[in-house]
Amino acid sequence: MKSFLPTQSTVVGLTIVLLLLIVPLVFSGGTQEATKEAPTLIWFTSVQGGREPAEQPLFEAEVERLTGVKVKIVKTTEDYRTKLAAMLATGEPLDLVYVGDSLFETLWDQQLFAPLTDLIEASPVLSDPAVIPESEWDRIRRDDGEIYGVFNKFEQGTMPIARGDWMDKLGFGEPQNLDEYYELLKAFKTQDPDGNGKDDTYGMAIGYTTYDDTGIFGAYGLMRGFIKDSSGNLVAPWATKEAIPVYEWFHKLYSEGILEPNFITNKSSNFRDLFMTDKAGMTLYWAAWVGLFNQQVKAKNPDNPFEARGLTPPKGPGGRLLRAGGDGLMCVPKYSENRELAFKVMEFWHTYEGNVISTLGILGHDYTMDGGKYVLTETGKAHAMDHGAPQPKSLKWKNPLGSLEGFDEAAAIVREYALPQMPTPHDKVWETIVRSEAAKIILGDITPEQGIKNMQDRFKEEGVYK
Amino acid sequence: MSTSRGEVTIAINACPVPIAGQAHYYEDIAIFLLVAIENCDMQDKMKTTSVLLQKLKRTRVIYLLILPTIVLFVIFTYFPLIDGLRISFQDFRFIGESRFVGLQNYVEAIRTPGFWRVFRNTVILGFSNVVLTAFVPMLLALLLNEVRFKAWKRFSQTIIYMPYLFSWVIVGGIWIFMLSPNAGIINAARSLFGLEPVYFMAKEAYARPIIIGVNLWKQSGYICILFLASIAGINPELYEAAMIDGAGGLKRAFYITIPELLRTLQVVLLLNIMGALRIFDQIYVMRNEVIAQKIDVIMYYVYVRGLVQFKIGYASAIAVMIFLLTLIITLLAKRLIRYTV
């Protein structure tokens, strides 16, 4: 045994080598002198940039070509909050951070972001009302009068999206109220809309229980999340007795097998797939996906009669209502030494060239120029004109290649009926509680009255309700 | 981690997210302290300083070999521990001055009803996992040991071991699909008997049994291999002697195999106990809001409070409590196992 042991000098040597490897690793970070000379913006995002990791360097080079600013994009779509928290806690030198409205509200208390009001007001691009109306800036202005972020895109909204070709085939026009929606969904379930002779279709497929059912609850004027009552207290409209008819409507769909039964455990990819593969006639999802559904199905088989169609939401006692997407904002952490440079990139994002890169993508990779005309490459077609802002915020923007099939009509419906959800730091709590109890009501495990009482009790337990 | 005759091997559970993983770090610290205590006990037994020096001189090569590990351990485990402890007494802010709030985070934690609910879930799920993933694999190993057809034995071992190789993302996805009401194999089997489909993943009554069962399904193979290895080390002459004395298979199992497996069982139980409060991946993958109240565990609670709601000080306070609890439970279990076996 002893003869197999290394000699003492070998061990000491190995130990020193290992320590030499470890110590620089631990105390690394001494490259800041170099970065000061030629600052590289660290851009942390879940949406902007290349569609896959290999495209990221090309996107960074394209931004540098168009702005003269060197950027390093750190893009992650999974566990975005977790990774952002880790980077902030460890003092990563972030210069530009993308945050959704709910995340922004959660972080607001941390006073993490630098005000950008002076730069926005001095910017010929962003202060131009022909690009972004002043009312939009006022909407995100905080109580202290400052604006802490720049919009990323026109956020669209969620809406009922149905198989237009199935509706035509079955002789249905656009449904106008919840009863007509029920009849349409029942027909999708029972009348073999795909014509394969099998009972293998559902009326509607959704996920996460209530990923976004605002289009349906909106018939009773009930907005997702919280609103403030006259006393300034938070109230969850879906946790009030006014929501009972909507829960009964969903339970009816479930008990009759019209609602795809995995609606609690479905992820968004699950119900999107069900919709695109002739298994479900309707879903409730983002308007932008009307175009993307059509584009993706037709890309595989141009002869497929598939047609995704955005529908006007049902009208009820509360009128019609959809949810507009929350504002995704680009913000600058207070500790960033490159605030002006980061702002230059944000400003660029709303110029024509910025709109081109945020939609079509990278010249020579996603698209080429042919006689002054934009031509998508095969890669560009696969990327479906989405590199962070498929629908730019700028009112001046007009896509030179036109829109995806069905999108313009869907967007018009959203513009007419959608209102933004009020962001609060309790939005995750809302999701947990409402999804949980709503699912039990829809399954028929508890009555709507009991479910609503449970929701209210749990909001109190969490300290959201006084 | 394993200890024998003062030689220490420490597995560092490196976590990529210091804040989120503090509970993990604390449990590693607990393990390290146990080793230290054991070494102290051993050193107390040494009669004179010179004996100690002689021993150190004799084993200096071994200690030098583990030096890099200790350095890493200090940097990636002790530092986050101390930092986490400091944060647990603060109203933590990512930038700027974090305010010292004393025990406020701890008081808030124990006053929150949600904390006690996840604590209860953790105890139920953790205790079930400790017991079942020790004794069921032992039973499997005993059964496999009786299989005489070697190819079948190897095939069975492979099948039982395979789930352990998959990540929780895969395992969770497989089981959610298998339990789905319209496409799952379980409901397909039920339909053969004319039974109505059940949405298992949306029924609170099934939530804990599913979580415990799936964990058992995934972990059994690995633990079973440990027992099989232990069985392989049993002196065959014991069996021969028993057979000459007329002992049947059952008696051989009860009087030879099982007593010989007790040392392995001790180790498995101790490892299971140390991991009992660390359940996270499985819950993260398999939970949904409907069954959350029955299966959300402390680690998930820390994750949500710390990294979703950014209540870092509050989450750190709970992480510190998990550390202390793990340390106490493990020490108690260690004593208990030592005295009863």
Interface residues (C-beta under 8 A of the other chain):
Chain A: L5 P6 Q8 V11 V12 L14 T15 L18 L19 I22 V26 R81 T82 K83 A85 A86 L88 A89 T90 T106 L107 D109 Q110 Q111 L112 Y208 T209 E260 P261 N262 I264 T265 P333 K334 Y335 P425 K428 E431 T432 I433 R435 S436 A439 K440 L443 D445 E461 E462
Chain B: P16 V17 P18 I19 A20 R60 V61 L64 L65 L67 P68 V71 L72 I75 R93 F94 I95 G96 P113 G114 I176 S180 P181 N182 A183 P197 Y199 M201 A202 K203 N288 E289 V290 A292 Q293 Y303 V304 G306 L307 V308 Q309 F310 I312
